[in-house]
Amino acid sequence: MAERILMIDDDNRLAGMVSDYLGGAGFRVTVAGTGREGEALLKRETFDAVILDLMLPDADGLDLCRKLRASSDVPILMLTARGEPMDRVVGLEIGADDYLAKPFEPRELQARLRAILRRKGGGGGPKSEILRFGRLEIDKGARVVRVDGEERTITSYQFAILLVLAERAGRVLSRDALMDLLKGEKLEAFDRSVDVHISRIRAAIEDDPKKPRRILTLRGTGYVFAKDQDR
């Protein structure tokens, strides 16, 4: 079954081009020209991912992203014409799974979309496999994280980062190595989005995110998942 994509963007020309391109790649694309229309569609129908423009005629894309993330874990790919690094950081902090600046190549959009859908783990119903580290449980099949049996909320991309680190517990991974293992697009050297995601993961699983004991930073080197913690 074709995966359903909701594109919320008031640029009719761009939306038409994206719809044609993704449609040719096997996706079913629905377009909403306003934030209100997009919200209404999401309440009535089920979508596998959302492409969300940052600047809408009736809403702020960041506010809309925050609202969507509060009620759903649907993957969100944000688009913006501004391309400011801080916009990217804020978008990721409030729950977007990826970020693409306009203008962009349709092929790159498709690649990023497939990447976040793959991280979401759509289709196939994989067998559950749980990694346990003291109080922390990482359920690979259900793509759920628990601490003391309580489910913690993180995005699909953040789950993928946590899983990559946990499966290589005790090994130091640089940002570049982490991105390679995630099989996503390499980020620019100045891009701090990995740090933002790590911060959000720590907020979800650590008792004190400012003094992490599970995901440690080695200054100038990278990150390491501490496998020997008993908490």
C-alpha atoms as a printed R data frame, in Angstrom:
    type eleno elety resid chain resno       x      y      z
1   ATOM     1    CA   MET     A     1   0.000  0.000  0.000
2   ATOM     2    CA   ALA     A     2   1.314  3.460 -0.934
3   ATOM     3    CA   GLU     A     3   2.398  5.619  1.986
4   ATOM     4    CA   ARG     A     4   0.256  8.707  2.536
5   ATOM     5    CA   ILE     A     5   1.917 12.099  2.833
6   ATOM     6    CA   LEU     A     6   0.241 15.329  3.936
7   ATOM     7    CA   MET     A     7   1.944 18.462  2.590
8   ATOM     8    CA   ILE     A     8   0.947 21.690  4.384
9   ATOM     9    CA   ASP     A     9   2.191 24.547  2.203
10  ATOM    10    CA   ASP     A    10   0.502 27.567  0.575
11  ATOM    11    CA   ASP     A    11   2.877 27.607 -2.413
12  ATOM    12    CA   ASN     A    12   0.632 25.996 -5.030
13  ATOM    13    CA   ARG     A    13   3.374 25.703 -7.637
14  ATOM    14    CA   LEU     A    14   5.761 23.975 -5.240
15  ATOM    15    CA   ALA     A    15   3.031 21.746 -3.840
16  ATOM    16    CA   GLY     A    16   2.055 20.665 -7.347
17  ATOM    17    CA   MET     A    17   5.647 19.884 -8.264
18  ATOM    18    CA   VAL     A    18   6.212 17.890 -5.074
19  ATOM    19    CA   SER     A    19   2.916 16.024 -5.500
20  ATOM    20    CA   ASP     A    20   3.805 15.022 -9.050
21  ATOM    21    CA   TYR     A    21   7.326 13.956 -8.140
22  ATOM    22    CA   LEU     A    22   6.391 11.983 -5.017
23  ATOM    23    CA   GLY     A    23   3.360 10.540 -6.766
24  ATOM    24    CA   GLY     A    24   5.655  9.181 -9.456
25  ATOM    25    CA   ALA     A    25   7.765  7.612 -6.691
26  ATOM    26    CA   GLY     A    26   4.791  5.717 -5.308
27  ATOM    27    CA   PHE     A    27   3.520  8.050 -2.581
28  ATOM    28    CA   ARG     A    28  -0.054  9.322 -2.173
29  ATOM    29    CA   VAL     A    29   0.157 13.057 -1.522
30  ATOM    30    CA   THR     A    30  -2.576 15.279 -0.107
31  ATOM    31    CA   VAL     A    31  -2.012 19.049 -0.060
32  ATOM    32    CA   ALA     A    32  -3.380 21.552  2.454
33  ATOM    33    CA   GLY     A    33  -2.860 25.250  1.743
34  ATOM    34    CA   THR     A    34  -3.356 26.447  5.329
35  ATOM    35    CA   GLY     A    35  -2.537 25.272  8.821
36  ATOM    36    CA   ARG     A    36  -6.232 25.034  9.668
37  ATOM    37    CA   GLU     A    37  -6.925 22.816  6.678
38  ATOM    38    CA   GLY     A    38  -3.939 20.626  7.547
39  ATOM    39    CA   GLU     A    39  -5.095 20.183 11.147
40  ATOM    40    CA   ALA     A    40  -8.588 19.253  9.975
41  ATOM    41    CA   LEU     A    41  -7.220 16.625  7.584
42  ATOM    42    CA   LEU     A    42  -5.045 15.108 10.312
43  ATOM    43    CA   LYS     A    43  -8.065 14.752 12.581
44  ATOM    44    CA   ARG     A    44 -10.109 12.987  9.883
45  ATOM    45    CA   GLU     A    45  -7.507 10.873  8.130
46  ATOM    46    CA   THR     A    46  -4.324  8.903  8.812
47  ATOM    47    CA   PHE     A    47  -1.032  9.931  7.219
48  ATOM    48    CA   ASP     A    48   2.392  8.290  7.326
49  ATOM    49    CA   ALA     A    49   4.291 11.606  7.338
50  ATOM    50    CA   VAL     A    50   3.759 15.374  7.194
51  ATOM    51    CA   ILE     A    51   5.708 17.897  5.114
52  ATOM    52    CA   LEU     A    52   5.186 21.195  6.931
53  ATOM    53    CA   ASP     A    53   6.097 24.671  5.701
54  ATOM    54    CA   LEU     A    54   7.409 27.016  8.370
55  ATOM    55    CA   MET     A    55   5.573 30.062  6.979
56  ATOM    56    CA   LEU     A    56   1.832 29.652  6.457
57  ATOM    57    CA   PRO     A    57  -0.789 32.336  5.788
58  ATOM    58    CA   ASP     A    58  -2.817 31.535  8.904
59  ATOM    59    CA   ALA     A    59  -0.328 29.908 11.273
60  ATOM    60    CA   ASP     A    60   3.257 29.743 12.407
61  ATOM    61    CA   GLY     A    61   4.769 26.444 11.279
62  ATOM    62    CA   LEU     A    62   6.699 26.053 14.533
63  ATOM    63    CA   ASP     A    63   3.517 26.454 16.584
64  ATOM    64    CA   LEU     A    64   1.719 23.977 14.371
65  ATOM    65    CA   CYS     A    65   4.600 21.494 14.666
66  ATOM    66    CA   ARG     A    66   4.431 21.785 18.451
67  ATOM    67    CA   LYS     A    67   0.679 21.135 18.425
68  ATOM    68    CA   LEU     A    68   1.018 18.118 16.133
69  ATOM    69    CA   ARG     A    69   3.802 16.618 18.206
70  ATOM    70    CA   ALA     A    70   1.777 16.990 21.404
71  ATOM    71    CA   SER     A    71  -0.909 14.664 20.053
72  ATOM    72    CA   SER     A    72   0.867 12.483 17.484
73  ATOM    73    CA   ASP     A    73   4.205 10.836 16.674
74  ATOM    74    CA   VAL     A    74   3.689 11.172 12.908
75  ATOM    75    CA   PRO     A    75   7.066 11.978 11.258
76  ATOM    76    CA   ILE     A    76   7.364 15.687 10.399
77  ATOM    77    CA   LEU     A    77   9.669 17.124  7.735
78  ATOM    78    CA   MET     A    78   9.837 20.924  8.007
79  ATOM    79    CA   LEU     A    79  10.371 23.239  5.036
80  ATOM    80    CA   THR     A    80  11.467 26.849  5.213
81  ATOM    81    CA   ALA     A    81  12.584 29.609  2.887
82  ATOM    82    CA   ARG     A    82  14.517 31.311  5.680
83  ATOM    83    CA   GLY     A    83  17.183 28.674  6.233
84  ATOM    84    CA   GLU     A    84  18.424 30.242  9.476
85  ATOM    85    CA   PRO     A    85  20.362 27.769 11.689
86  ATOM    86    CA   MET     A    86  18.290 28.797 14.726
87  ATOM    87    CA   ASP     A    87  15.056 27.955 12.880
88  ATOM    88    CA   ARG     A    88  16.445 24.481 12.306
89  ATOM    89    CA   VAL     A    89  17.442 24.048 15.942
90  ATOM    90    CA   VAL     A    90  14.075 25.270 17.244
91  ATOM    91    CA   GLY     A    91  12.192 23.053 14.802
92  ATOM    92    CA   LEU     A    92  14.115 19.982 15.930
93  ATOM    93    CA   GLU     A    93  13.730 20.905 19.588
94  ATOM    94    CA   ILE     A    94   9.948 20.991 19.351
95  ATOM    95    CA   GLY     A    95   9.721 17.643 17.608
96  ATOM    96    CA   ALA     A    96  10.391 17.877 13.865
97  ATOM    97    CA   ASP     A    97  12.197 14.807 12.526
98  ATOM    98    CA   ASP     A    98  14.088 16.589  9.762
99  ATOM    99    CA   TYR     A    99  14.465 20.007  8.158
100 ATOM   100    CA   LEU     A   100  14.948 21.117  4.552
101 ATOM   101    CA   ALA     A   101  15.602 24.659  3.334
102 ATOM   102    CA   LYS     A   102  14.019 26.041  0.153
103 ATOM   103    CA   PRO     A   103  14.875 25.873 -2.652
104 ATOM   104    CA   PHE     A   104  15.549 22.145 -2.688
105 ATOM   105    CA   GLU     A   105  15.855 19.312 -5.163
106 ATOM   106    CA   PRO     A   106  12.804 16.991 -5.246
107 ATOM   107    CA   ARG     A   107  15.173 14.044 -5.132
108 ATOM   108    CA   GLU     A   108  16.619 15.262 -1.805
109 ATOM   109    CA   LEU     A   109  13.115 15.739 -0.398
110 ATOM   110    CA   GLN     A   110  12.234 12.184 -1.390
111 ATOM   111    CA   ALA     A   111  15.440 10.817  0.184
112 ATOM   112    CA   ARG     A   112  14.831 12.631  3.454
113 ATOM   113    CA   LEU     A   113  11.193 11.552  3.483
114 ATOM   114    CA   ARG     A   114  12.107  7.915  2.957
115 ATOM   115    CA   ALA     A   115  14.714  8.207  5.716
116 ATOM   116    CA   ILE     A   116  12.269  9.430  8.357
117 ATOM   117    CA   LEU     A   117   9.693  6.851  7.277
118 ATOM   118    CA   ARG     A   118  12.333  4.128  7.570
119 ATOM   119    CA   ARG     A   119  13.280  5.357 11.043
120 ATOM   120    CA   LYS     A   120   9.624  5.306 11.984
121 ATOM   121    CA   GLY     A   121   9.661  1.604 11.115
122 ATOM   122    CA   GLY     A   122   6.529  1.562  9.024
123 ATOM   123    CA   GLY     A   123   5.165 -1.756  7.804
124 ATOM   124    CA   GLY     A   124   6.063 -5.351  8.362
125 ATOM   125    CA   GLY     A   125   5.418 -5.600 12.089
126 ATOM   126    CA   PRO     A   126   8.967 -6.494 13.210
127 ATOM   127    CA   LYS     A   127   9.461 -8.945 16.047
128 ATOM   128    CA   SER     A   128   9.935 -7.222 19.383
129 ATOM   129    CA   GLU     A   129  13.473 -7.162 20.764
130 ATOM   130    CA   ILE     A   130  14.208 -5.318 23.965
131 ATOM   131    CA   LEU     A   131  17.597 -3.953 24.989
132 ATOM   132    CA   ARG     A   132  17.867 -3.551 28.773
133 ATOM   133    CA   PHE     A   133  20.319 -1.339 30.605
134 ATOM   134    CA   GLY     A   134  19.358 -1.246 34.259
135 ATOM   135    CA   ARG     A   135  16.190  0.819 34.534
136 ATOM   136    CA   LEU     A   136  16.249  1.693 30.829
137 ATOM   137    CA   GLU     A   137  14.459 -0.476 28.230
138 ATOM   138    CA   ILE     A   138  14.677  0.085 24.475
139 ATOM   139    CA   ASP     A   139  12.010 -1.885 22.601
140 ATOM   140    CA   LYS     A   140  13.293 -2.169 19.027
141 ATOM   141    CA   GLY     A   141  10.144 -3.767 17.613
142 ATOM   142    CA   ALA     A   142   7.661 -1.345 19.146
143 ATOM   143    CA   ARG     A   143  10.160  1.548 18.897
144 ATOM   144    CA   VAL     A   144   9.390  2.511 22.482
145 ATOM   145    CA   VAL     A   145  11.671  3.677 25.299
146 ATOM   146    CA   ARG     A   146  10.845  3.007 28.953
147 ATOM   147    CA   VAL     A   147  12.433  3.988 32.248
148 ATOM   148    CA   ASP     A   148  11.254  1.961 35.250
149 ATOM   149    CA   GLY     A   149   8.518  0.568 32.988
150 ATOM   150    CA   GLU     A   150   7.199  4.054 32.174
151 ATOM   151    CA   GLU     A   151   7.127  4.975 28.487
152 ATOM   152    CA   ARG     A   152   9.085  8.108 27.610
153 ATOM   153    CA   THR     A   153   8.267 10.300 24.609
154 ATOM   154    CA   ILE     A   154  10.908 10.878 21.932
155 ATOM   155    CA   THR     A   155  10.656 11.367 18.171
156 ATOM   156    CA   SER     A   156  11.353  8.586 15.676
157 ATOM   157    CA   TYR     A   157  14.686 10.180 14.760
158 ATOM   158    CA   GLN     A   158  15.693 10.458 18.405
159 ATOM   159    CA   PHE     A   159  14.798  6.790 18.914
160 ATOM   160    CA   ALA     A   160  17.075  5.908 15.987
161 ATOM   161    CA   ILE     A   161  19.951  7.882 17.535
162 ATOM   162    CA   LEU     A   162  19.433  6.241 20.927
163 ATOM   163    CA   LEU     A   163  19.320  2.782 19.363
164 ATOM   164    CA   VAL     A   164  22.524  3.332 17.374
165 ATOM   165    CA   LEU     A   165  24.318  4.450 20.541
166 ATOM   166    CA   ALA     A   166  22.883  1.653 22.718
167 ATOM   167    CA   GLU     A   167  23.763 -1.076 20.218
168 ATOM   168    CA   ARG     A   168  27.352  0.165 20.374
169 ATOM   169    CA   ALA     A   169  27.456  0.747 24.132
170 ATOM   170    CA   GLY     A   170  30.931  1.612 25.343
171 ATOM   171    CA   ARG     A   171  32.097  2.834 21.918
172 ATOM   172    CA   VAL     A   172  32.759  6.503 21.251
173 ATOM   173    CA   LEU     A   173  30.912  7.774 18.170
174 ATOM   174    CA   SER     A   174  31.658 11.091 16.512
175 ATOM   175    CA   ARG     A   175  28.819 13.123 14.990
176 ATOM   176    CA   ASP     A   176  29.892 12.058 11.506
177 ATOM   177    CA   ALA     A   177  30.023  8.379 12.497
178 ATOM   178    CA   LEU     A   178  26.603  8.694 14.084
179 ATOM   179    CA   MET     A   179  25.104 10.207 10.925
180 ATOM   180    CA   ASP     A   180  26.713  7.504  8.770
181 ATOM   181    CA   LEU     A   181  25.241  4.768 10.971
182 ATOM   182    CA   LEU     A   182  21.825  6.428 10.770
183 ATOM   183    CA   LYS     A   183  22.141  6.277  6.977
184 ATOM   184    CA   GLY     A   184  20.786  9.803  6.750
185 ATOM   185    CA   GLU     A   185  22.169 12.705  4.785
186 ATOM   186    CA   LYS     A   186  25.436 14.089  6.131
187 ATOM   187    CA   LEU     A   187  24.955 17.397  7.906
188 ATOM   188    CA   GLU     A   188  27.148 20.428  7.453
189 ATOM   189    CA   ALA     A   189  30.095 20.676  9.832
190 ATOM   190    CA   PHE     A   190  28.473 23.608 11.626
191 ATOM   191    CA   ASP     A   191  25.126 21.894 12.041
192 ATOM   192    CA   ARG     A   192  24.331 21.294 15.709
193 ATOM   193    CA   SER     A   193  21.153 19.277 15.171
194 ATOM   194    CA   VAL     A   194  22.704 16.062 16.541
195 ATOM   195    CA   ASP     A   195  23.464 17.902 19.785
196 ATOM   196    CA   VAL     A   196  19.858 19.100 19.939
197 ATOM   197    CA   HIS     A   197  18.526 15.558 19.543
198 ATOM   198    CA   ILE     A   198  20.928 14.191 22.167
199 ATOM   199    CA   SER     A   199  19.738 16.892 24.558
200 ATOM   200    CA   ARG     A   200  16.112 15.869 24.009
201 ATOM   201    CA   ILE     A   201  16.933 12.188 24.517
202 ATOM   202    CA   ARG     A   202  18.694 13.002 27.781
203 ATOM   203    CA   ALA     A   203  15.665 14.979 28.935
204 ATOM   204    CA   ALA     A   204  13.555 11.865 28.360
205 ATOM   205    CA   ILE     A   205  15.752  9.164 29.914
206 ATOM   206    CA   GLU     A   206  18.138 10.775 32.399
207 ATOM   207    CA   ASP     A   207  17.276 11.651 36.009
208 ATOM   208    CA   ASP     A   208  19.306 14.834 35.658
209 ATOM   209    CA   PRO     A   209  19.824 15.775 31.976
210 ATOM   210    CA   LYS     A   210  22.428 18.363 32.983
211 ATOM   211    CA   LYS     A   211  24.500 15.621 34.632
212 ATOM   212    CA   PRO     A   212  23.919 12.668 32.301
213 ATOM   213    CA   ARG     A   213  25.067  9.212 33.312
214 ATOM   214    CA   ARG     A   214  23.821  7.203 30.346
215 ATOM   215    CA   ILE     A   215  24.740  9.237 27.235
216 ATOM   216    CA   LEU     A   216  28.060 10.949 27.837
217 ATOM   217    CA   THR     A   217  29.823 13.640 25.813
218 ATOM   218    CA   LEU     A   218  33.553 13.387 25.235
219 ATOM   219    CA   ARG     A   219  34.540 16.937 24.369
220 ATOM   220    CA   GLY     A   220  35.946 17.239 20.873
221 ATOM   221    CA   THR     A   221  35.381 13.544 20.195
222 ATOM   222    CA   GLY     A   222  31.728 12.528 20.290
223 ATOM   223    CA   TYR     A   223  29.236 10.554 22.358
224 ATOM   224    CA   VAL     A   224  29.345  7.264 24.217
225 ATOM   225    CA   PHE     A   225  26.506  5.200 25.676
226 ATOM   226    CA   ALA     A   226  27.549  4.034 29.161
227 ATOM   227    CA   LYS     A   227  26.581  0.362 29.315
228 ATOM   228    CA   ASP     A   228  27.693 -0.318 32.890
229 ATOM   229    CA   GLN     A   229  25.325  2.038 34.672
230 ATOM   230    CA   ASP     A   230  22.933  0.206 37.007
231 ATOM   231    CA   ARG     A   231  20.275  2.892 36.840
